[in-house]
Amino acid sequence: MGVELPDFAQAGEPFEVWATNADAAMGLRARRIGEDGRSAADEVMQPCGDGLFRAELRAEPGLWTVEVYSNALGYSCRDVQLVVQGLSGGQ
C-alpha cells in the first residue's frame, strides 16, 4: 500500500490523503498527529475504486505527521505534511 499527500497544504483548508493499492477489508483511517504524539484528527478513508481510498484532513500551520492505519491488520504508514498560513487576499 502507498500513501500520497500534497506537497503542502493551506491552514484551515482541507487537504487530501490518498491510499493506493489498498483493500476495503483493511478498514483504513487517516489521522493527523501533533508534536506531543496525540491524535488531533481521525477520519475514515472512503473507497474511490481500483484500490484507491481518500480522506480529507485540516490542520493549523506547522509540520504534522499524517498516519494512514488499519486496526484490522495492525498496519500503519506515516508521512509528514507541511501546512502553511494562507495569504491575505488583495495585498
C-alpha positions as CSV (number, residue, x, y, z in Angstrom):
1,M,0.0,0.0,0.0
2,G,1.2,3.5,-0.7
3,V,0.2,6.9,0.8
4,E,0.1,10.2,-1.1
5,L,-0.1,13.7,0.3
6,P,0.1,17.1,-1.4
7,D,3.5,18.9,-1.3
8,F,1.9,21.4,1.2
9,A,-1.5,22.4,2.5
10,Q,-3.0,25.7,3.5
11,A,-4.0,26.2,7.1
12,G,-7.7,25.7,7.7
13,E,-8.4,24.3,4.3
14,P,-8.9,20.6,3.7
15,F,-6.1,18.5,2.1
16,E,-6.4,15.1,0.6
17,V,-4.8,11.9,1.9
18,W,-4.8,9.0,-0.6
19,A,-4.0,5.4,0.0
20,T,-3.2,3.3,-3.1
21,N,-3.2,-0.5,-3.7
22,A,-5.5,-1.0,-0.7
23,D,-8.5,-3.2,0.1
24,A,-11.8,-2.4,1.9
25,A,-11.1,-5.2,4.4
26,M,-8.3,-3.1,5.7
27,G,-10.7,-0.6,7.3
28,L,-8.3,2.3,6.6
29,R,-8.3,5.5,8.6
30,A,-6.2,8.7,8.3
31,R,-5.2,10.8,11.2
32,R,-3.1,13.9,11.9
33,I,-0.7,13.6,14.9
34,G,0.6,16.6,16.8
35,E,4.1,17.1,18.1
36,D,3.0,15.7,21.5
37,G,2.1,12.4,19.8
38,R,-1.7,12.8,20.3
39,S,-4.1,12.4,17.5
40,A,-5.6,15.7,16.5
41,A,-8.0,14.4,13.8
42,D,-9.1,10.9,12.7
43,E,-11.1,10.2,9.6
44,V,-12.4,7.0,7.9
45,M,-10.9,6.7,4.4
46,Q,-13.5,6.3,1.7
47,P,-13.1,3.9,-1.3
48,C,-12.7,5.6,-4.7
49,G,-12.4,2.4,-6.9
50,D,-9.3,0.5,-8.2
51,G,-7.7,0.1,-4.8
52,L,-7.8,3.9,-4.1
53,F,-9.0,5.3,-0.8
54,R,-9.4,9.0,0.2
55,A,-9.8,11.2,3.3
56,E,-9.7,14.9,4.0
57,L,-7.9,16.4,6.9
58,R,-7.5,20.1,8.1
59,A,-4.7,21.5,10.2
60,E,-3.2,24.6,11.7
61,P,0.2,25.9,10.4
62,G,3.1,23.7,11.1
63,L,4.7,20.4,10.3
64,W,2.3,17.5,11.0
65,T,2.6,13.7,11.0
66,V,-0.1,12.1,8.9
67,E,-0.7,8.4,9.5
68,V,-2.8,6.0,7.5
69,Y,-3.6,2.9,9.5
70,S,-5.5,-0.3,9.8
71,N,-6.5,-1.6,13.2
72,A,-7.7,-4.8,11.5
73,L,-4.2,-5.6,10.2
74,G,-2.1,-3.7,12.8
75,Y,-0.6,-1.7,9.9
76,S,0.4,1.9,9.7
77,C,2.3,4.2,7.4
78,R,3.4,7.8,8.3
79,D,4.5,10.8,6.3
80,V,5.0,14.5,7.1
81,Q,2.7,17.3,5.9
82,L,3.7,20.9,5.8
83,V,0.8,23.3,6.5
84,V,1.3,26.9,5.7
85,Q,-0.5,30.0,6.7
86,G,-2.8,31.3,4.0
87,L,-2.1,34.7,2.3
88,S,-4.4,37.6,2.9
89,G,-6.5,38.5,-0.1
90,G,-5.8,41.6,-2.1
91,Q,-2.5,42.7,-0.6
